[in-house]
Amino acid sequence: MKKIIAVIRNEKVEETKSNLEKIGITGVTYLHVTGRGLRDGMASSRFPRSEYYPYAGRHPLMLRDDVPVSADPVCLPAGKERERGFRPQRMLVIVANDSDIRPIIGALIATNYTGHHGDGAIFVCPMISAIRVRNGEQGDRALV
């Protein structure tokens, strides 16, 4: 069981929702978030651009474990997010069986990839368990 966290553009939400429903994924949590990536003024020499953008014009459909962890987060006072380049985005949270991970990631990439900065990010995290509150089902059975 895995948790997929995807940060996408606001204008791609409906299309993403539709494409996920086409592959049978209806259990998705959508959150309004603000954020920014390396292109918004936080680029560092610790993260060479070639490591992040080596595939101009195409996208490798693969999970990579060799991308370094980002720089320490920057804490800003309330109301200062837009001044420093924070942009409104959507975050999707999907908990799925291991067998569904590749199709979900494929749908997310196919829907949100434009080849331009700001296409978003996808994170895949291991899940220990899931519990359905209504009836106490646990593990993979709680996801059905």
C-alpha positions in Angstrom: 0.0 0.0 0.0 1.3 3.4 -0.9 0.3 7.1 -0.6 0.7 9.3 -3.7 0.9 13.0 -3.1 0.7 15.0 -6.3 1.0 18.8 -6.6 -0.6 20.1 -9.8 -1.7 23.3 -11.5 -5.2 24.6 -10.5 -6.4 24.5 -14.1 -5.6 20.8 -14.4 -7.8 19.6 -11.5 -11.0 18.7 -13.5 -9.0 17.0 -16.3 -7.0 15.1 -13.7 -10.1 14.0 -11.8 -11.7 12.8 -15.0 -8.6 10.8 -16.1 -8.3 9.2 -12.6 -12.0 8.2 -12.7 -11.4 6.6 -16.2 -8.9 4.2 -14.6 -11.1 3.5 -11.6 -9.6 5.8 -9.0 -12.3 7.7 -7.2 -10.8 7.9 -3.7 -8.8 11.2 -3.9 -8.4 14.1 -1.5 -8.0 17.5 -3.1 -6.4 20.3 -1.0 -5.8 24.0 -1.9 -2.1 24.7 -1.2 0.5 27.3 -2.1 4.1 26.6 -2.9 7.0 27.1 -5.2 9.8 25.2 -6.7 13.4 25.9 -7.7 12.4 28.2 -10.5 10.9 30.8 -8.1 14.2 32.1 -6.8 15.4 29.3 -4.5 17.7 27.5 -6.9 20.9 26.4 -5.3 24.3 25.2 -6.5 23.6 22.0 -4.5 21.0 21.0 -7.1 22.4 21.2 -10.6 19.7 22.0 -13.2 20.7 19.0 -15.3 19.6 16.7 -12.5 16.1 18.1 -12.6 15.5 18.9 -16.3 17.4 16.3 -18.3 14.5 15.3 -20.4 13.6 18.3 -22.5 10.4 17.7 -24.5 9.6 14.2 -23.1 9.0 12.6 -19.8 10.5 9.3 -18.5 7.8 7.3 -16.9 9.9 6.0 -14.0 10.3 6.4 -10.3 13.7 7.8 -9.3 15.3 7.3 -6.0 18.4 9.4 -6.8 17.0 12.9 -6.7 18.3 14.8 -3.7 16.2 16.1 -0.9 15.2 19.8 -1.3 16.7 22.7 0.7 15.3 23.5 4.1 11.8 25.0 4.0 11.5 28.8 4.3 9.1 30.0 6.9 7.3 33.3 6.2 4.9 35.4 8.2 1.2 35.0 7.3 0.3 37.0 4.2 3.8 37.1 2.8 3.5 34.0 0.6 2.7 35.8 -2.7 5.5 38.4 -2.2 8.1 35.6 -2.3 6.6 33.8 -5.3 4.3 31.3 -3.7 1.6 30.2 -6.2 -1.8 28.6 -5.6 -1.8 25.0 -6.5 -3.8 21.8 -5.7 -2.4 18.8 -3.8 -4.0 15.4 -4.4 -3.6 12.6 -1.9 -4.3 9.1 -3.0 -3.8 5.9 -1.0 -3.7 2.9 -3.3 -2.7 -0.8 -3.6 0.8 -1.4 -4.9 -0.6 -2.7 -8.2 -2.4 0.5 -8.9 0.6 2.8 -8.4 2.0 2.8 -12.0 -1.4 3.4 -13.7 -2.1 6.3 -11.3 1.3 7.9 -11.9 0.9 7.4 -15.6 -2.5 9.1 -15.6 -1.1 12.0 -13.4 1.8 12.6 -15.7 -0.2 12.2 -19.0 -2.7 14.8 -17.7 -0.4 17.3 -16.2 2.8 17.2 -18.3 3.3 20.2 -20.5 7.1 20.3 -20.6 7.2 23.7 -18.8 8.2 24.7 -15.3 5.3 24.4 -12.9 3.9 21.0 -14.1 4.0 19.8 -10.6 5.5 17.0 -8.6 4.5 13.5 -7.5 5.7 11.8 -4.3 5.2 8.1 -3.5 5.3 7.2 0.2 4.9 3.8 1.9 1.8 3.3 4.0 1.8 1.1 7.1 -1.9 0.6 7.2 -5.4 2.0 6.5 -8.5 1.6 8.7 -12.0 2.3 7.6 -13.7 4.0 10.5 -17.2 2.9 9.6 -16.6 -0.9 9.9 -13.0 -1.4 11.2 -11.7 -2.9 8.0 -7.9 -2.7 7.8 -5.1 -2.8 5.2 -5.9 -3.3 1.5 -9.6 -4.2 2.3 -10.1 -0.6 3.7 -9.3 0.8 0.3 -12.0 -1.0 -1.6 
